[in-house]
Structures are given as C-alpha cells and as structure tokens.
C-alpha cells in the first residue's frame, strides 16, 4: 500500500510511504489507528482534522483498504 501525505502532513511525515497492512487491518480507520499508534508527531497530526481518498476516490474511515491500494491523507481545504 502506498500512503500519500499532503500539506502539513507532508511536512511532518514526508511525501509518501509504502507499507504492508498487517492482518486484521481492513478499513481506513484501522490504517489511521495503526499510524497514530506510532505516537509522537503521528498521534499529534492525525488528531487534527483530515480527509482521506482511497484509490483517488474520497472516502471515510469505514472505506475498505487492501495492500496495493493508494491512500491519500490531507487536511481539509479552506479558502476565502
């Protein structure tokens, strides 16, 4: 699985990382929990609002994820 990070998350984590999902992680919520469990900046940054896309489709935490998917995590966009 490739995880892409954008904006403040890219600054904190880098542009992307490739991981293998452990057995039992089947949805985006489980993936986020796995990343948050790293602690430190991972916990701090993922506690703030963010959006997800799985395979370039906007998704919620209940979206199914599999090895081989592309998941993008990014802050919500604001404008004015």
Rosetta silent file (secondary structure, phi, psi, omega in degrees, C-alpha in Angstrom):
SEQUENCE: XXXXXXXXXXXXXXXXXXXXXXXXXXXXXXXXXXXXXXXXXXXXXXXXXXXXXXXXXXXXXXXXXXXXXXXXXXXXXXXX
SCORE:     score description
SCORE:     0.000 S_00000001
   1 L     0.000  138.214  173.924    0.000    0.000    0.000 S_00000001
   2 E  -107.197  129.601  176.092    1.200    3.492   -0.791 S_00000001
   3 E  -110.196  123.638  178.831    0.179    6.285    1.581 S_00000001
   4 E  -103.467  138.013  179.137    0.460    9.825    0.214 S_00000001
   5 E  -117.960  142.075 -178.024    0.640   12.819    2.538 S_00000001
   6 L  -129.003  156.149  175.604   -0.214   16.407    1.577 S_00000001
   7 L    55.924 -127.942 -175.910    0.240   19.920    3.018 S_00000001
   8 H   -61.228  -29.184 -179.852    1.081   19.941    6.760 S_00000001
   9 H   -71.510  -35.353  176.021    1.139   16.142    6.811 S_00000001
  10 H   -63.903  -40.104  178.599    3.767   16.071    4.052 S_00000001
  11 H   -63.413  -36.570 -177.828    5.863   18.463    6.109 S_00000001
  12 H   -81.033  -39.177 -169.806    5.567   16.190    9.150 S_00000001
  13 H  -114.140  -13.395 -171.893    5.823   12.734    7.529 S_00000001
  14 L    99.318  174.019 -173.715    7.306   13.178    4.051 S_00000001
  15 L   -69.515  -38.230 -177.698    5.582   12.855    0.676 S_00000001
  16 E  -164.044  169.060  170.195    4.684    9.165    0.910 S_00000001
  17 E  -150.291  152.509  175.532    5.480    5.775    2.372 S_00000001
  18 E  -108.761  129.195  178.910    4.907    2.205    1.295 S_00000001
  19 L  -135.184  162.048  168.996    3.664   -0.233    3.918 S_00000001
  20 L  -105.747  126.493  178.211    2.199   -3.721    4.120 S_00000001
  21 L   -67.747  133.465  174.314   -1.036   -3.795    6.070 S_00000001
  22 L   -70.923  155.547  177.153   -0.936   -6.169    8.996 S_00000001
  23 L   -56.591  137.033  178.806   -3.555   -8.878    9.115 S_00000001
  24 L   100.104  -17.772  175.456   -6.766   -7.550   10.614 S_00000001
  25 L   -90.911  109.654 -173.888   -6.498   -4.001    9.236 S_00000001
  26 L  -122.983   -7.490 -179.816   -9.270   -3.888    6.654 S_00000001
  27 E  -136.684  168.292 -176.885  -10.527   -0.297    6.643 S_00000001
  28 H   -62.027  -34.095  177.031   -9.165    3.242    6.572 S_00000001
  29 H   -61.593  -40.851  176.517   -9.977    3.704   10.264 S_00000001
  30 H   -65.698  -37.161  176.817   -7.760    0.762   11.127 S_00000001
  31 H   -63.832  -47.092  179.331   -5.000    2.208    8.961 S_00000001
  32 H   -62.000  -41.846  177.878   -5.235    5.584   10.693 S_00000001
  33 H   -60.972  -39.835  177.612   -5.209    3.871   14.105 S_00000001
  34 H   -61.351  -44.488  179.549   -2.094    1.954   13.044 S_00000001
  35 H   -67.607  -43.958  179.141   -0.363    5.196   12.048 S_00000001
  36 H   -60.514  -33.875 -177.859   -1.493    7.049   15.202 S_00000001
  37 L   -65.520  -13.205  175.282   -0.127    4.218   17.352 S_00000001
  38 L   -65.321  -20.445  177.730    3.369    5.232   16.228 S_00000001
  39 L    79.293 -172.927  177.073    2.974    8.042   18.766 S_00000001
  40 H    53.415 -130.103 -177.091    4.624   11.460   18.803 S_00000001
  41 H   -62.045  -29.066  178.899    4.019   13.548   15.687 S_00000001
  42 H   -63.346  -48.211  179.380    1.892   10.755   14.187 S_00000001
  43 H   -64.930  -44.774 -176.796   -0.576   10.912   17.040 S_00000001
  44 H   -62.996  -48.268 -176.181   -0.488   14.712   17.178 S_00000001
  45 H   -71.163  -37.558 -178.130   -1.011   15.336   13.453 S_00000001
  46 H   -81.092   -6.513  172.802   -3.679   12.660   12.946 S_00000001
  47 L   -79.754  -17.789  177.887   -5.643   14.007   15.920 S_00000001
  48 L   -84.558  161.939  179.721   -6.268   17.152   13.822 S_00000001
  49 L   -58.695  141.492  176.086   -8.915   17.199   11.059 S_00000001
  50 L  -153.013  165.224  175.953   -8.003   15.399    7.844 S_00000001
  51 E  -120.556  162.509 -179.560   -9.626   13.907    4.756 S_00000001
  52 E  -130.581  148.896  167.752   -8.975   10.590    3.014 S_00000001
  53 E  -135.223  136.164  176.205   -9.050    9.267   -0.508 S_00000001
  54 E  -115.334  120.976 -177.389   -8.692    5.593   -1.396 S_00000001
  55 L    51.067   45.660  174.982   -7.604    4.947   -4.965 S_00000001
  56 L    67.176   19.528  175.339   -8.355    8.590   -5.824 S_00000001
  57 E  -119.814  128.794  177.629  -11.933    8.436   -4.517 S_00000001
  58 E   -53.983  141.356 -173.919  -12.937   10.434   -1.435 S_00000001
  59 E  -147.281  158.425  173.799  -13.542    8.008    1.407 S_00000001
  60 L  -100.554  179.197 -179.629  -14.487    7.789    5.056 S_00000001
  61 L   -65.519  -17.213  179.780  -12.850    5.845    7.835 S_00000001
  62 L   -88.400   -0.206 -179.398  -15.130    2.904    7.046 S_00000001
  63 L   -66.888  136.512  177.318  -13.727    2.521    3.498 S_00000001
  64 E   -67.137  140.239  175.020  -12.151   -0.854    2.767 S_00000001
  65 L  -131.613  148.172 -179.787   -8.385   -0.820    2.202 S_00000001
  66 L  -140.586  158.513  171.655   -6.089   -3.525    0.886 S_00000001
  67 L   -58.427  138.355 -176.383   -2.415   -3.940    0.130 S_00000001
  68 L   100.359  -16.022  177.822   -1.880   -2.481   -3.316 S_00000001
  69 L   -77.337  161.890  171.043   -4.243    0.457   -2.708 S_00000001
  70 E  -112.338  123.423  179.053   -3.227    4.106   -2.773 S_00000001
  71 E  -118.275  125.915  175.885   -4.442    6.102    0.229 S_00000001
  72 E  -106.450  135.648  177.850   -4.082    9.884    0.370 S_00000001
  73 E  -124.126  126.619 -175.440   -4.340   11.721    3.677 S_00000001
  74 E  -151.681  154.088  177.156   -4.645   15.500    3.619 S_00000001
  75 L   -68.398  155.582  174.599   -6.008   18.390    5.658 S_00000001
  76 L   -65.247  146.087 -179.019   -9.398   19.805    4.737 S_00000001
  77 L   -88.186  135.752  174.962   -9.074   22.701    2.335 S_00000001
  78 L  -123.679  157.469  179.337  -10.238   26.109    3.419 S_00000001
  79 L  -155.685  179.142 -179.692  -10.477   29.257    1.431 S_00000001
  80 L  -166.191    0.000    0.000  -11.899   32.666    1.449 S_00000001
